Amino acid sequence: QVQLQESGGSSVQAGGSLRLSCEASGYTDSPYCMGWFRQPPGKEREGVAAIYTAGGSTYYADSVKGRFTISQDNAKNTLYLQMNALKPEDTAMYYCAAGPTNRFCLDTLYYGTIGSIADWSDSADWGQGTQVTVSS
């Protein structure tokens, strides 16, 4: 059974940094793409960053470009999100997700963006989330 387990969420002050981790287990083959998503209080889930694991291409939401970095450690089957210069508007539950197939990843990331939340929600594997709270 596949499982994604996020960790690293915490409460920090604006301007601070956090690194989120997402450990993947139970996969016969490593996912071809993975992403970080967040859901602020009272709002819909949104994409933050994604990575095509085979080639290393990365994709970011405009709101986090230059502040967040997505990366992977294949040896540890772990996805990371380094978050710097955090803002109160970054407060959210953060989730990681894994694309189910290479076809899904190529189609979803084709236009150089994270892709449709609906597509990820319908098809990807998801973790349980980790809370990030940024105070001003």
BAVO-52327 format. One record per atom (N, C-alpha, C): residue number from 1; residue in one letter; atom name; z, x, y. Coordinates in pm, 1 decimal, always signed. Layout:
% residues N
i	aa	at	w	u	v
NUM	A	CA	Z	X	Y
...
This chain:
% residues 136
i	aa	at	w	u	v
1	Q	N	+0.0	+84.5	-117.9
1	Q	CA	+0.0	+0.0	+0.0
1	Q	C	+0.0	+88.9	+124.0
2	V	N	-94.7	+61.5	+214.6
2	V	CA	-104.5	+143.4	+334.7
2	V	C	+6.0	+104.7	+431.8
3	Q	N	+50.2	+202.5	+505.9
3	Q	CA	+156.3	+178.8	+601.6
3	Q	C	+138.5	+270.1	+720.8
4	L	N	+164.0	+216.8	+838.5
4	L	CA	+164.1	+294.0	+961.4
4	L	C	+301.5	+279.8	+1024.7
5	Q	N	+365.1	+390.3	+1052.8
5	Q	CA	+500.2	+386.9	+1105.7
5	Q	C	+506.0	+461.9	+1237.3
6	E	N	+528.6	+386.4	+1346.3
6	E	CA	+539.7	+448.6	+1477.8
6	E	C	+682.4	+495.5	+1503.3
7	S	N	+692.9	+596.4	+1587.5
7	S	CA	+823.8	+644.3	+1631.6
7	S	C	+807.5	+714.7	+1766.3
8	G	N	+918.5	+741.3	+1831.3
8	G	CA	+915.9	+816.8	+1955.4
8	G	C	+936.8	+734.6	+2080.8
9	G	N	+939.1	+601.9	+2067.4
9	G	CA	+961.6	+520.3	+2184.9
9	G	C	+1102.8	+538.7	+2238.5
10	S	N	+1116.9	+522.1	+2369.6
10	S	CA	+1247.2	+541.9	+2431.9
10	S	C	+1244.0	+485.0	+2573.4
11	S	N	+1354.9	+496.9	+2641.8
11	S	CA	+1363.3	+460.9	+2783.2
11	S	C	+1362.0	+587.7	+2866.3
12	V	N	+1272.6	+593.7	+2963.9
12	V	CA	+1261.6	+711.1	+3049.0
12	V	C	+1244.1	+667.3	+3193.1
13	Q	N	+1264.1	+760.6	+3283.2
13	Q	CA	+1240.4	+732.3	+3424.4
13	Q	C	+1094.8	+759.9	+3458.9
14	A	N	+1048.8	+694.2	+3562.9
14	A	CA	+912.8	+716.4	+3610.3
14	A	C	+889.6	+865.0	+3635.6
15	G	N	+771.5	+910.4	+3595.9
15	G	CA	+737.7	+1050.9	+3608.9
15	G	C	+768.5	+1131.7	+3484.6
16	G	N	+842.1	+1072.3	+3392.8
16	G	CA	+879.6	+1142.9	+3270.9
16	G	C	+769.5	+1142.6	+3166.4
17	S	N	+801.5	+1200.8	+3051.4
17	S	CA	+705.5	+1214.5	+2942.4
17	S	C	+767.0	+1167.9	+2811.3
18	L	N	+681.9	+1121.4	+2723.2
18	L	CA	+720.6	+1086.6	+2586.9
18	L	C	+605.0	+1121.1	+2494.3
19	R	N	+637.9	+1148.2	+2368.6
19	R	CA	+534.2	+1163.3	+2267.3
19	R	C	+560.9	+1065.6	+2155.0
20	L	N	+465.2	+978.8	+2134.2
20	L	CA	+473.4	+883.7	+2024.4
20	L	C	+404.7	+942.2	+1901.6
21	S	N	+457.5	+906.3	+1786.1
21	S	CA	+399.2	+949.1	+1658.5
21	S	C	+370.4	+826.8	+1573.6
22	C	N	+268.1	+838.6	+1492.0
22	C	CA	+233.6	+733.4	+1396.7
22	C	C	+197.6	+799.4	+1265.5
23	E	N	+283.2	+783.4	+1167.3
23	E	CA	+260.3	+844.2	+1036.5
23	E	C	+191.6	+744.2	+945.4
24	A	N	+80.5	+786.1	+888.3
24	A	CA	+3.5	+701.2	+797.8
24	A	C	+34.2	+739.1	+653.7
25	S	N	+51.9	+639.4	+570.3
25	S	CA	+77.6	+665.7	+428.6
25	S	C	+5.6	+561.5	+344.3
26	G	N	-18.9	+597.9	+220.4
26	G	CA	-79.9	+504.6	+126.7
26	G	C	-231.1	+500.0	+130.4
27	Y	N	-293.4	+582.9	+213.5
27	Y	CA	-439.5	+582.4	+223.0
27	Y	C	-498.2	+677.2	+120.0
28	T	N	-598.9	+629.2	+46.5
28	T	CA	-671.1	+716.0	-45.7
28	T	C	-755.1	+815.7	+34.1
29	D	N	-822.3	+764.9	+133.3
29	D	CA	-897.7	+848.0	+227.0
29	D	C	-841.6	+825.5	+366.5
30	S	N	-836.9	+928.1	+445.8
30	S	CA	-785.2	+915.1	+581.5
30	S	C	-872.1	+819.1	+661.6
31	P	N	-811.0	+737.4	+748.5
31	P	CA	-889.8	+646.8	+832.6
31	P	C	-989.7	+723.4	+918.3
32	Y	N	-1106.6	+664.7	+939.7
32	Y	CA	-1209.2	+729.5	+1020.6
32	Y	C	-1179.0	+719.4	+1170.1
33	C	N	-1101.4	+621.5	+1209.0
33	C	CA	-1061.9	+610.5	+1348.3
33	C	C	-922.8	+549.5	+1355.7
34	M	N	-852.4	+586.5	+1460.2
34	M	CA	-719.7	+532.3	+1482.7
34	M	C	-703.0	+509.2	+1632.5
35	G	N	-611.6	+422.7	+1665.6
35	G	CA	-593.1	+391.8	+1806.7
35	G	C	-449.6	+359.2	+1839.6
36	W	N	-420.0	+370.4	+1967.6
36	W	CA	-292.2	+327.1	+2022.3
36	W	C	-317.6	+206.2	+2111.9
37	F	N	-232.1	+108.7	+2097.0
37	F	CA	-242.0	-12.9	+2173.7
37	F	C	-103.3	-45.6	+2228.5
38	R	N	-98.2	-129.3	+2330.7
38	R	CA	+32.3	-166.6	+2384.4
38	R	C	+31.3	-311.6	+2428.0
39	Q	N	+149.1	-370.1	+2427.5
39	Q	CA	+164.6	-507.9	+2472.3
39	Q	C	+282.0	-514.2	+2568.8
40	P	N	+251.3	-522.1	+2698.9
40	P	CA	+358.6	-534.6	+2798.4
40	P	C	+427.4	-670.0	+2785.5
41	P	N	+546.7	-682.1	+2835.4
41	P	CA	+618.4	-809.6	+2826.2
41	P	C	+539.0	-922.6	+2890.5
42	G	N	+518.5	-1029.2	+2817.2
42	G	CA	+450.3	-1145.8	+2869.9
42	G	C	+300.7	-1131.6	+2886.6
43	K	N	+244.4	-1022.0	+2835.8
43	K	CA	+100.3	-1000.1	+2851.4
43	K	C	+34.6	-980.8	+2715.6
44	E	N	-97.2	-977.5	+2717.6
44	E	CA	-171.5	-959.9	+2593.6
44	E	C	-178.6	-811.9	+2555.4
45	R	N	-203.3	-789.9	+2429.8
45	R	CA	-218.4	-654.4	+2380.8
45	R	C	-343.6	-591.3	+2439.8
46	E	N	-333.6	-463.1	+2469.1
46	E	CA	-448.0	-392.1	+2527.6
46	E	C	-463.6	-255.2	+2463.2
47	G	N	-583.2	-206.0	+2466.2
47	G	CA	-609.9	-74.1	+2411.2
47	G	C	-567.3	+35.1	+2505.8
48	V	N	-514.0	+142.3	+2451.1
48	V	CA	-468.5	+256.9	+2530.3
48	V	C	-557.2	+378.3	+2503.6
49	A	N	-574.0	+412.4	+2377.9
49	A	CA	-652.3	+530.3	+2341.2
49	A	C	-696.2	+518.1	+2196.8
50	A	N	-807.2	+582.6	+2165.5
50	A	CA	-855.3	+583.0	+2028.1
50	A	C	-917.8	+717.6	+1998.3
51	I	N	-925.5	+748.4	+1870.1
51	I	CA	-984.3	+874.2	+1827.2
51	I	C	-1068.4	+850.9	+1703.4
52	Y	N	-1188.4	+909.7	+1703.4
52	Y	CA	-1270.7	+909.4	+1582.2
52	Y	C	-1229.2	+1033.3	+1505.4
53	T	N	-1156.1	+1013.6	+1399.9
53	T	CA	-1087.7	+1125.2	+1335.6
53	T	C	-1182.5	+1226.1	+1274.0
54	A	N	-1299.5	+1180.7	+1229.9
54	A	CA	-1393.3	+1273.1	+1165.7
54	A	C	-1445.8	+1375.8	+1264.4
55	G	N	-1478.1	+1333.6	+1386.3
55	G	CA	-1535.6	+1425.3	+1482.6
55	G	C	-1442.9	+1466.3	+1594.8
56	G	N	-1332.8	+1391.0	+1609.9
56	G	CA	-1236.6	+1424.3	+1713.7
56	G	C	-1265.3	+1363.0	+1848.9
57	S	N	-1368.7	+1280.3	+1860.7
57	S	CA	-1397.5	+1216.0	+1989.2
57	S	C	-1282.9	+1124.1	+2027.3
58	T	N	-1251.0	+1124.7	+2155.1
58	T	CA	-1140.1	+1043.6	+2204.2
58	T	C	-1186.9	+946.9	+2311.9
59	Y	N	-1113.7	+838.9	+2325.7
59	Y	CA	-1148.5	+732.5	+2417.7
59	Y	C	-1019.1	+683.2	+2482.5
60	Y	N	-1026.3	+653.5	+2612.5
60	Y	CA	-905.4	+613.9	+2684.0
60	Y	C	-931.4	+493.9	+2774.1
61	A	N	-828.6	+414.6	+2791.6
61	A	CA	-831.8	+311.1	+2894.1
61	A	C	-824.7	+379.4	+3030.7
62	D	N	-889.6	+321.4	+3129.0
62	D	CA	-891.2	+381.3	+3262.5
62	D	C	-750.1	+400.8	+3317.3
63	S	N	-661.1	+310.4	+3282.3
63	S	CA	-526.0	+314.5	+3337.2
63	S	C	-443.3	+433.3	+3289.7
64	V	N	-488.5	+499.9	+3182.7
64	V	CA	-409.1	+612.4	+3129.8
64	V	C	-485.1	+743.7	+3131.0
65	K	N	-610.6	+742.1	+3171.3
65	K	CA	-690.1	+865.4	+3173.0
65	K	C	-623.1	+969.8	+3260.7
66	G	N	-616.5	+1090.0	+3208.8
66	G	CA	-554.9	+1199.1	+3282.3
66	G	C	-404.4	+1208.3	+3264.1
67	R	N	-343.8	+1106.0	+3206.2
67	R	CA	-198.5	+1105.6	+3184.4
67	R	C	-162.4	+1106.4	+3036.3
68	F	N	-241.2	+1037.6	+2954.8
68	F	CA	-212.5	+1026.2	+2813.0
68	F	C	-314.0	+1107.6	+2732.9
69	T	N	-268.2	+1159.9	+2620.2
69	T	CA	-357.0	+1234.3	+2531.2
69	T	C	-332.5	+1190.0	+2387.4
70	I	N	-439.6	+1149.7	+2319.9
70	I	CA	-430.9	+1112.4	+2178.8
70	I	C	-473.5	+1232.1	+2095.5
71	S	N	-403.0	+1254.8	+1987.6
71	S	CA	-437.3	+1367.1	+1900.8
71	S	C	-394.7	+1335.0	+1758.0
72	Q	N	-434.6	+1420.2	+1666.2
72	Q	CA	-403.9	+1395.7	+1525.2
72	Q	C	-366.5	+1525.9	+1457.4
73	D	N	-285.4	+1515.3	+1356.7
73	D	CA	-253.0	+1627.3	+1268.2
73	D	C	-287.3	+1580.6	+1127.3
74	N	N	-403.1	+1620.7	+1079.6
74	N	CA	-449.5	+1572.7	+949.2
74	N	C	-357.7	+1617.3	+835.9
75	A	N	-302.3	+1734.6	+848.4
75	A	CA	-214.7	+1785.7	+742.0
75	A	C	-90.0	+1698.6	+726.8
76	K	N	-47.7	+1639.3	+837.1
76	K	CA	+72.3	+1555.8	+834.5
76	K	C	+38.4	+1406.8	+832.9
77	N	N	-91.0	+1374.9	+830.3
77	N	CA	-133.8	+1234.2	+835.7
77	N	C	-67.8	+1160.7	+952.0
78	T	N	-64.6	+1226.1	+1064.5
78	T	CA	+7.2	+1171.9	+1179.0
78	T	C	-80.8	+1169.4	+1302.5
79	L	N	-71.1	+1058.6	+1373.6
79	L	CA	-139.1	+1037.9	+1500.6
79	L	C	-35.0	+1048.9	+1611.2
80	Y	N	-74.2	+1107.7	+1723.2
80	Y	CA	+18.7	+1124.5	+1834.8
80	Y	C	-37.9	+1063.6	+1962.4
81	L	N	+52.4	+1030.8	+2051.9
81	L	CA	+14.3	+992.2	+2187.3
81	L	C	+111.4	+1062.3	+2282.2
82	Q	N	+61.0	+1163.7	+2350.2
82	Q	CA	+139.8	+1232.3	+2450.9
82	Q	C	+123.3	+1157.4	+2582.1
83	M	N	+234.4	+1113.4	+2637.1
83	M	CA	+231.6	+1033.4	+2759.5
83	M	C	+305.4	+1108.4	+2869.0
84	N	N	+233.7	+1144.2	+2973.2
84	N	CA	+291.4	+1214.9	+3087.6
84	N	C	+282.3	+1128.8	+3212.4
85	A	N	+358.2	+1165.7	+3312.9
85	A	CA	+355.5	+1094.3	+3440.9
85	A	C	+368.9	+943.7	+3420.2
86	L	N	+466.1	+906.3	+3340.8
86	L	CA	+482.9	+765.1	+3306.5
86	L	C	+516.8	+680.4	+3428.1
87	K	N	+467.2	+559.0	+3427.7
87	K	CA	+488.4	+463.6	+3535.8
87	K	C	+559.4	+339.8	+3480.5
88	P	N	+627.2	+265.0	+3565.6
88	P	CA	+691.2	+142.0	+3517.0
88	P	C	+593.1	+47.3	+3449.5
89	E	N	+468.7	+47.5	+3494.7
89	E	CA	+369.1	-41.5	+3432.9
89	E	C	+326.0	+4.0	+3293.9
90	D	N	+371.0	+118.9	+3250.0
90	D	CA	+346.5	+163.0	+3112.3
90	D	C	+447.1	+101.8	+3015.0
91	T	N	+546.0	+31.4	+3067.9
91	T	CA	+646.5	-32.6	+2982.1
91	T	C	+579.7	-132.8	+2889.2
92	A	N	+600.9	-116.3	+2760.7
92	A	CA	+536.1	-203.1	+2661.4
92	A	C	+583.7	-166.1	+2522.2
93	M	N	+551.1	-252.3	+2428.4
93	M	CA	+560.9	-216.5	+2286.8
93	M	C	+430.6	-147.0	+2251.0
94	Y	N	+439.9	-29.5	+2193.9
94	Y	CA	+322.8	+49.2	+2158.4
94	Y	C	+299.5	+43.8	+2008.0
95	Y	N	+174.7	+18.0	+1971.2
95	Y	CA	+136.5	+5.9	+1831.6
95	Y	C	+25.3	+105.1	+1799.6
96	C	N	+25.4	+153.5	+1676.7
96	C	CA	-91.0	+227.9	+1630.8
96	C	C	-166.4	+142.3	+1530.0
97	A	N	-294.7	+170.5	+1519.9
97	A	CA	-380.8	+96.1	+1428.4
97	A	C	-481.4	+191.5	+1366.4
98	A	N	-526.0	+156.7	+1247.8
98	A	CA	-623.1	+238.7	+1175.8
98	A	C	-744.2	+154.0	+1141.5
99	G	N	-861.9	+203.8	+1174.7
99	G	CA	-984.6	+133.0	+1142.6
99	G	C	-1006.3	+127.7	+992.7
100	P	N	-1055.4	+14.8	+939.2
100	P	CA	-1064.6	-2.0	+794.1
100	P	C	-1178.2	+73.5	+728.9
101	T	N	-1288.2	+96.1	+800.8
101	T	CA	-1404.0	+162.6	+742.6
101	T	C	-1472.0	+248.3	+848.6
102	N	N	-1557.3	+338.3	+802.3
102	N	CA	-1632.8	+420.2	+896.8
102	N	C	-1729.5	+332.8	+976.4
103	R	N	-1786.3	+231.9	+912.4
103	R	CA	-1877.5	+140.7	+981.9
103	R	C	-1806.1	+70.2	+1097.5
104	F	N	-1685.0	+23.6	+1070.6
104	F	CA	-1606.7	-39.3	+1176.6
104	F	C	-1586.3	+57.3	+1292.4
105	C	N	-1551.3	+178.8	+1261.8
105	C	CA	-1522.3	+277.4	+1366.2
105	C	C	-1647.1	+308.2	+1448.3
106	L	N	-1759.4	+328.7	+1380.4
106	L	CA	-1882.4	+360.2	+1452.5
106	L	C	-1925.5	+243.1	+1541.2
107	D	N	-1915.0	+121.9	+1490.1
107	D	CA	-1951.9	+4.3	+1569.1
107	D	C	-1856.4	-18.0	+1685.5
108	T	N	-1727.5	-3.1	+1658.9
108	T	CA	-1627.6	-34.9	+1759.9
108	T	C	-1628.5	+66.6	+1874.4
109	L	N	-1649.3	+193.1	+1842.5
109	L	CA	-1642.8	+298.8	+1942.3
109	L	C	-1780.2	+334.5	+1998.2
110	Y	N	-1881.7	+258.9	+1960.2
110	Y	CA	-2021.2	+294.3	+1990.1
110	Y	C	-2046.8	+314.1	+2138.4
111	Y	N	-1985.9	+230.9	+2223.6
111	Y	CA	-2016.2	+236.2	+2366.7
111	Y	C	-1923.2	+329.8	+2442.2
112	G	N	-1850.3	+410.8	+2369.0
112	G	CA	-1765.1	+509.0	+2435.4
112	G	C	-1636.4	+451.9	+2489.2
113	T	N	-1599.7	+336.3	+2438.5
113	T	CA	-1473.7	+275.5	+2478.1
113	T	C	-1390.2	+246.9	+2353.0
114	I	N	-1269.1	+199.5	+2375.0
114	I	CA	-1180.1	+170.0	+2263.3
114	I	C	-1231.7	+52.2	+2183.2
115	G	N	-1307.1	-35.3	+2246.5
115	G	CA	-1362.0	-148.8	+2176.2
115	G	C	-1279.7	-275.2	+2193.2
116	S	N	-1321.2	-377.1	+2123.5
116	S	CA	-1261.8	-508.8	+2136.7
116	S	C	-1125.6	-518.1	+2068.1
117	I	N	-1027.6	-569.2	+2141.8
117	I	CA	-897.1	-593.6	+2081.8
117	I	C	-909.6	-691.1	+1966.2
118	A	N	-995.9	-787.6	+1982.4
118	A	CA	-1014.5	-887.4	+1877.0
118	A	C	-1063.1	-822.4	+1748.4
119	D	N	-1156.1	-728.3	+1760.7
119	D	CA	-1207.3	-659.7	+1642.1
119	D	C	-1097.2	-579.2	+1574.0
120	W	N	-1022.3	-503.8	+1652.9
120	W	CA	-912.3	-426.6	+1594.8
120	W	C	-808.2	-520.8	+1531.8
121	S	N	-776.6	-627.8	+1602.6
121	S	CA	-672.8	-718.0	+1553.1
121	S	C	-712.9	-782.3	+1422.1
122	D	N	-841.9	-814.4	+1410.4
122	D	CA	-889.7	-884.4	+1290.9
122	D	C	-904.2	-791.5	+1171.4
123	S	N	-934.9	-665.0	+1195.4
123	S	CA	-978.4	-579.7	+1084.7
123	S	C	-889.2	-459.9	+1054.1
124	A	N	-815.8	-411.0	+1152.7
124	A	CA	-744.1	-285.0	+1135.8
124	A	C	-607.9	-305.1	+1070.2
125	D	N	-555.2	-195.4	+1020.2
125	D	CA	-415.6	-191.7	+975.9
125	D	C	-329.6	-161.1	+1098.2
126	W	N	-211.8	-222.0	+1103.6
126	W	CA	-125.9	-207.1	+1219.5
126	W	C	+14.7	-164.7	+1180.3
127	G	N	+77.0	-87.8	+1268.5
127	G	CA	+217.7	-56.9	+1252.8
127	G	C	+303.0	-164.3	+1317.3
128	Q	N	+435.0	-142.9	+1312.7
128	Q	CA	+528.8	-241.9	+1364.3
128	Q	C	+560.4	-223.5	+1512.1
129	G	N	+527.3	-108.1	+1564.3
129	G	CA	+546.2	-85.5	+1707.1
129	G	C	+669.8	-5.7	+1741.8
130	T	N	+665.6	+56.1	+1858.4
130	T	CA	+779.8	+129.1	+1912.4
130	T	C	+786.2	+101.2	+2062.0
131	Q	N	+906.2	+75.6	+2112.0
131	Q	CA	+923.6	+30.4	+2249.5
131	Q	C	+931.6	+148.1	+2346.2
132	V	N	+853.6	+137.3	+2453.9
132	V	CA	+860.0	+233.7	+2563.1
132	V	C	+900.0	+158.0	+2688.9
133	T	N	+1004.8	+203.9	+2753.3
133	T	CA	+1051.8	+142.0	+2877.1
133	T	C	+1059.3	+248.6	+2985.3
134	V	N	+990.5	+224.4	+3095.5
134	V	CA	+987.4	+319.1	+3205.5
134	V	C	+1052.8	+254.3	+3326.9
135	S	N	+1157.9	+315.1	+3375.7
135	S	CA	+1230.2	+260.6	+3490.2
135	S	C	+1192.4	+335.7	+3617.4
136	S	N	+1196.0	+264.0	+3727.8
136	S	CA	+1157.7	+325.4	+3855.8
136	S	C	+1275.6	+392.7	+3922.2
